[in-house]
């Protein structure tokens, strides 16, 4: 392994004990700890409903179902995002329509979305890319009255703020990721949040095969009475386990400290790298980032990004290519209806720097010194 990896989850004895307690309880599938994690996450966001699921991808799929997306519909998405954003649309037989992003944030704006809206547009997925909060109200204002739902892909966003509130808290529907590359991790896992109670109830059924009564509720039926569930629509197995939820509850308590430390390290990167002319991703005017991905745009005269990554690896430093562009990958090659120059610039010239809670200033100085040597 690299001596300085790009990411290390902040996991420790407290998470291990929580997981062990779940195992010892005998209830390891979706059960009381999942329900507790849902309540705690909803309270953190200030939203009425949170539904725990197996990944952010499944969260996005349920969110789109909740938005009424189906075969033949169009959904505007950024290409500058992990491919799962577009895949969730494709799973439903709908068409992902790729929009460009703004240079400073890597996020969609009303100006990049509006030219792609048609009478077939059913939804827009906005992404808090790398933890940078998207201007959700601006996009919602653009589509108001058109029968279009704005779904917030907040996969990277836990801990970021939009106008002083947690990202996703104002969205009609939002999806979160708890993958190990995210600040708050459950190993794998995700969450859907929404404002509407009937929609939340439906999504809870859909994540558990469409059951009218959950397995946990059947088990808890008073007096051991037999409860026979029904299945009124085709559902999915998108459940989270109680073991994961137990870890998630511990992680949620650590989230403020994680964000504070990452912001401190990102500010230090900016101070140290500024004289080289590289541009580090920054807070937008409308919010603050958790710096889930601390990406750097290399100067035009820098060596090729692949060479920079290889030379960093030779020095024991693990960085990553910048955020991908889905329209350049084989499943979506040639699918873009418009040119995406900013997306292609960012995905081709940016790289993600090591950033995690336990990163030391000495390690950070090593990264910066290596970049100074390589970039010049």
N, C-alpha and C positions, 0 to 999 in steps of 0.2 A: 504494500500500500504506500501511497504518497506520504511523505512526512507531514505535508500540509494538505489535507483533503479539501474538496470544495464545500463539503457540508458534513456535519456530525449532528444528529439529533440530540437534544438535551434530555437524555433518559438516565434514570438512576435507580437507586434502591427503592425509592417510594413507588415508582411505577411497577417494579418487580414485585413488591409486596402486594400492591393492589391487584395485579394479575393473579398472583398466587391465591389471594383471598377469594377471588372469583372462582378459580378452579376448585378450591376446597369447599365452596358453597354447594357444589353439585349442579349449579345452573350456569352453563357456559354459553349456551346459545342466546338469542335475543330475549332479554328478560328485564328484571328490575333495574339493573345497572344501565342498560340502554335507555330506559325511560328516565332515569335520573340524569344521565348525560344530556338527553334531549332538553329536559327542563333547565338544566344549568346553562346550556349553550343559548337557549332562547332568552333566558334572563340576561346573560352577558350582552346579547345583541339588542335586547329590548323589543323583541318580536313575539307575537302570540304563539307561533307554532314552529317547531323544529322536528324533522323526521330523520333519524339516523339511518344510513344506508352503507353499502359495501364499498363505495368509491365515489369520487366526484363525478366520474363518467356516468355511473348509474343515477346519481343525483341530477345531472343535467338531462338525462333521458326522461326521468320522471317530471322534471320541471317543464320540459317541452310538451309532454303529454298533458300536463296541467294547463299549458297555454293553448291546447287544442291543435297542436301541430300534427299533421298526418301526411300521407302520401301525396306528392305533387305540390305541397306548400313550399314556399321559399322562406329561408331564415338567413338574415344578414349576420355574418360572423367576421371577426378579424382573422386573416390568414396568419398574422403574427401572434401565434398562440400554440400551445401544445395541440397536437392533432386531435386529441379527444374532443375538443370543442366542436370541430366540424363533424367528427364521427358520430357524436350523439344525434346530430341532425340526420345523418345518413341512415342510421339504424331505423328511423321511423319512416323511411321512404321519402323524406323531404329533401330539399335541395339547399346545400350551403352556398350562400352567395358571398364571395369574399370582398371585404372592404379594406381600404388602406387605413393606416394609423397615423397619428401625429408624431413628429420626431422626438419631442421632449419627453413624452410619457410612454410611448408605445401603445397607446389606447385609441379606441374609436372616438370620433367626435361627430356631432351632427353634420358637419361638412363632409365627412368621409362616408357617412351612412346615407344621406338624403338621395344622392344620385342613383342608388341601387334599389330604392323602394318601388314596388310595383303593386298591382292589384292582387298579386299572388303572395305578397309578403305577409306572413302570419306572426313572425316574431323577429326580434333582434337580440342577439346574445352579445352583451358588453362584458369585457374581461378586465379585471383589476390586475393588469399584467405585471408579474413580478412583485405584486403587492402595492403597486402604484394605483391609488383609487381613481376609477373612471368617473367622469362627470355625469353620473346617472340622471340627475334631474334635467340636464340639457337634452339628452337623448329622449327621455320620456316626453318632454315638451314637444320635440320634433314629431313624434308619432301620435300624439294625443288626438283622439277622435277618429283614428284610422282603423281601429280594430286590430291593432298590433300590440302584442305583449313584449315588454322588455324584460328579458331574463338576465340576471347578473351572475356571471361565472366568476365567483369570488374564491376560486380554488386556492389562490395564493394570498388571499386577503385577510385572513384572521389576524387581528391586531392592528390593521390599518384603519384610518379614520377618514370619513368624508364629512366635511363641514362639522367636525367635532363629534360625529357619531360613528360607531363601528360600521365598516363597509357592509353593504347588504341589508342593513337594518331598515332602509326605506324602500327596498325593492318589493314588487309584488311577489316575485319568486326569485330565490337566490340559491346557489349551490356552492358548497365548500369541500375542500380536499384535506384529508389527514394523512397523506402520503409522507414518508420520512423526509422528503425534501422540503416539506412545509414546516412552519414554526411549530404548530400543534400537530402532533402525530399520534395515530393509533396503530401504526404499522401500515395498514391499508384502511380505508374507510372514508366516509363522506357524510354530508348533511344537506338536506333541503330545508329551506325556511320559506314560509309564506304568511300572508296576512289573513287569508280566508279560511274559516274553520271547516267548511264543507270540502274544500280542496284538500286541506290537510288530512281529513279523514279518508278521502279517496286515495291519496298517495300512501298513507299507512297501509291500506289494504293492498294496493298494487305492489308494494315492496315485499309482501308476504303472500305471493301466489294469488292475490285477489281474495283472500279469506275474509269473510264477514266478521269473524271473531279471531283474534290473534291466538297463537299457541300459548302465550303467557296468560292471557285472560281465561282461556279454557282450563288451564292448569289451576288457576286460582279460584275457579268457580266454587261457591260456598257449598259445604256439605258433600263435596265430591260429586255433585250433580253432573249428569252427562250433558254436554253442550255440543250440539251438532252445527258446524259452520256451513255456510253456503259459499258458492263461488259465482259471482254475478258477471264478471268479466275476466278476460285473460290477464293474469298477473305475472309477476317475476319473483325470482329469489334474489332480492337485493338487500338482504338483512345484514346488520352488524351484530357481532357477538358481544356478550357481556364481558368477556376478557378484554376486548378492544375498548369498550366503553369505560371499564375500570381505569385503564391507562389514560383515556381521554379526559376523565375527570381530574386526574392529577395534573395533566398537561395544561388544562384550562386554567388552573390556579397559578401556573408558572408563566402564563402568556404575557402579562405586563412586564415582567423582568426580562423575558426574551426580547420583546420589542425594544425596550430601553437599551439593552446591550447592543443589539444590532444597529440601532440608530447611532449610537455612540461610535461604533466601529466604522460605519458608513461615512460619518462626518470626518473621521480621521483619514480614511482613504481619500476623500475629496481634498482635504488639506495637503496630503502628501503627494497626490498625483496631479494636482492643479498645475504646477509648473511645467509638467510634460506636455500639456495641451490636450490630454485625453478628457473626455466629458463623461462624468459619472451620472447615472440616473439620479433624479432628485425629486423632492416633493413637488406636487402640482400646487397651483394657487388655492385649490378648493379642498386640500386635505393633506394628510401625512402618511407616509409609507412605512410598512414594517420591514422593508428591504429584504423580502423573501428571496429575491434575486438581485444581487448587487452587480448590475451590468455596466460595462464600460464600452464606450464607442471609441475605437482606435482612430488616431489621426490618419488622414489620407496618405501621408508619406510613411506610415508604419509598415513593417513587413507584413506579408500575407498572414491572415489570422491563424491559419493552420500551422504555419511556421512558429508563430508566437506561442501557440498552445503546446507544440512539440518541444520547444526550447524550455518552456516552464516545466514541463513534465521531466525533462532531463535534470532539472534542479530540484526535483521532488515536490513540485507544486502542482496540484490538480486544479485546473480551471476548466471551464466548459465553453463550447461555442455559444453564441447568443441564442436567444429564443428562436425557435424554428419558424419557418414560413410554410404552412400546410399546403399552399397552392404549388409549391415546388416539389412536393413528394408525389410518388407515382400514383396513388389513388386519386389525387386531385389535379394532376398535371394537365394544364390546358383548360381547366375549369373556370378560371377567373375571367370575368366579363370586362374588367377594366385593368389598366396598368396599376401596379402596386409599388411605386418607386421607393417610398419610405420604408415599407416592409422589407424590400429586398436590400436596401442599404443597411438597415438595422440588423437583419439576420446574417448579413455577410461580413459586417465589420465590427460586430460587438462580441464581447466575451464576458462570462460570468466569473467573478472573483471569489476566492474562498471567503466565506462569511458564516460564522456560527457562534453560539453563545460562549464556547470555551476557547475561541481564537485569542491568542495572546498578542500584545503589542509587538513583541519580538518576532512572532510569526508574521504579523502584518508587515513589519519592516522588511522581512525577508522577501515577501511577495513584491513589495514596492521596489526594492533594490533590483530584483530580477527584471521587473518590467522596465525600469530605467535602463538597464543594460541592453535588453532586447529591442526596445522601441527606440532608444537613443534620445 
